[in-house]
Amino acid sequence: MSLDPILAAAWELQEFCEARGWRFCFIGGIAVQRWGEPRFTADADLTLLTGFGEEESFIDPLLSRFRPRRDDAREFALRNRVLLLEAHNGTPLDVATRS
């Protein structure tokens, strides 16, 4: 069975986070669809509960697994609390870091 590319990307990100015991939740289009509300989405959005000052210990492992969508992805994420990544199938992943 083949998954929709966005759901496959979300699954890839979920498995990565769960393997590390990280607390997270999907937001945006994927979350809305869970409740039966059709919504077009072109990416997977996730909120990762990192706490303040601990973001690097989450950002660095994510960058080692997923492709960044910006050359300055690490610095951008630390400054703006959102890490812009790409799953292995090319689907955009937006990971928001929160306390």
PAKOLBA-434856 format. One record per residue (C-alpha): residue in three letters; z, y, x; residue number from 1. Coordinates in nm, 2 decimals, padded with zeros to 4 digits, always signed. Layout:
- residu/c3/c2/c1/num
- ALA/Z/Y/X/NUM
...
! end
This chain:
- residu/c3/c2/c1/num
- MET/+00.00/+00.00/+00.00/1
- SER/-00.10/+00.34/+00.14/2
- LEU/+00.12/+00.64/+00.08/3
- ASP/+00.00/+00.99/+00.00/4
- PRO/-00.03/+01.17/+00.34/5
- ILE/+00.25/+01.42/+00.25/6
- LEU/+00.48/+01.15/+00.13/7
- ALA/+00.41/+00.95/+00.45/8
- ALA/+00.49/+01.25/+00.66/9
- ALA/+00.81/+01.31/+00.47/10
- TRP/+00.90/+00.94/+00.51/11
- GLU/+00.84/+00.97/+00.89/12
- LEU/+01.07/+01.27/+00.91/13
- GLN/+01.33/+01.11/+00.68/14
- GLU/+01.35/+00.80/+00.90/15
- PHE/+01.39/+01.01/+01.21/16
- CYS/+01.68/+01.21/+01.06/17
- GLU/+01.85/+00.90/+00.91/18
- ALA/+01.83/+00.72/+01.24/19
- ARG/+02.04/+01.00/+01.39/20
- GLY/+02.29/+01.02/+01.10/21
- TRP/+02.18/+01.38/+01.03/22
- ARG/+02.25/+01.54/+00.69/23
- PHE/+01.94/+01.68/+00.52/24
- CYS/+01.76/+01.72/+00.19/25
- PHE/+01.40/+01.77/+00.10/26
- ILE/+01.32/+02.10/-00.08/27
- GLY/+01.00/+02.26/-00.22/28
- GLY/+00.72/+02.06/-00.37/29
- ILE/+00.85/+01.72/-00.28/30
- ALA/+01.19/+01.79/-00.44/31
- VAL/+01.04/+01.93/-00.75/32
- GLN/+00.81/+01.63/-00.80/33
- ARG/+01.12/+01.40/-00.78/34
- TRP/+01.22/+01.55/-01.11/35
- GLY/+00.88/+01.49/-01.27/36
- GLU/+00.75/+01.85/-01.24/37
- PRO/+00.39/+01.83/-01.10/38
- ARG/+00.34/+02.08/-00.82/39
- PHE/+00.08/+02.12/-00.56/40
- THR/+00.21/+02.11/-00.20/41
- ALA/+00.04/+02.09/+00.13/42
- ASP/+00.35/+02.02/+00.34/43
- ALA/+00.69/+01.86/+00.35/44
- ASP/+00.99/+02.10/+00.35/45
- LEU/+01.33/+01.98/+00.46/46
- THR/+01.67/+02.15/+00.51/47
- LEU/+01.87/+02.01/+00.80/48
- LEU/+02.24/+02.08/+00.80/49
- THR/+02.30/+02.18/+01.17/50
- GLY/+02.58/+02.43/+01.16/51
- PHE/+02.56/+02.75/+01.35/52
- GLY/+02.53/+02.73/+01.72/53
- GLU/+02.43/+02.36/+01.72/54
- GLU/+02.07/+02.41/+01.63/55
- GLU/+01.93/+02.31/+01.97/56
- SER/+02.08/+01.96/+01.95/57
- PHE/+01.86/+01.91/+01.65/58
- ILE/+01.55/+02.11/+01.74/59
- ASP/+01.50/+01.95/+02.08/60
- PRO/+01.49/+01.59/+01.95/61
- LEU/+01.26/+01.69/+01.67/62
- LEU/+01.03/+01.86/+01.92/63
- SER/+01.03/+01.54/+02.13/64
- ARG/+00.90/+01.34/+01.84/65
- PHE/+00.68/+01.57/+01.63/66
- ARG/+00.41/+01.81/+01.74/67
- PRO/+00.50/+02.18/+01.72/68
- ARG/+00.27/+02.41/+01.52/69
- ARG/+00.34/+02.71/+01.75/70
- ASP/+00.35/+02.74/+02.12/71
- ASP/+00.69/+02.91/+02.09/72
- ALA/+00.82/+02.67/+01.83/73
- ARG/+01.16/+02.63/+01.99/74
- GLU/+01.23/+03.00/+02.03/75
- PHE/+01.09/+03.07/+01.69/76
- ALA/+01.32/+02.81/+01.53/77
- LEU/+01.63/+02.94/+01.71/78
- ARG/+01.54/+03.30/+01.60/79
- ASN/+01.43/+03.23/+01.25/80
- ARG/+01.61/+02.90/+01.16/81
- VAL/+01.29/+02.72/+01.07/82
- LEU/+01.11/+02.47/+01.29/83
- LEU/+00.73/+02.44/+01.23/84
- LEU/+00.61/+02.09/+01.31/85
- GLU/+00.33/+01.85/+01.24/86
- ALA/+00.37/+01.48/+01.15/87
- HIS/+00.16/+01.22/+01.33/88
- ASN/-00.09/+01.22/+01.04/89
- GLY/-00.14/+01.60/+01.07/90
- THR/+00.07/+01.70/+00.77/91
- PRO/+00.27/+02.02/+00.83/92
- LEU/+00.65/+01.99/+00.83/93
- ASP/+00.88/+02.29/+00.78/94
- VAL/+01.24/+02.21/+00.89/95
- ALA/+01.50/+02.48/+00.80/96
- THR/+01.83/+02.47/+00.99/97
- ARG/+02.14/+02.56/+00.79/98
- SER/+02.51/+02.54/+00.82/99
! end
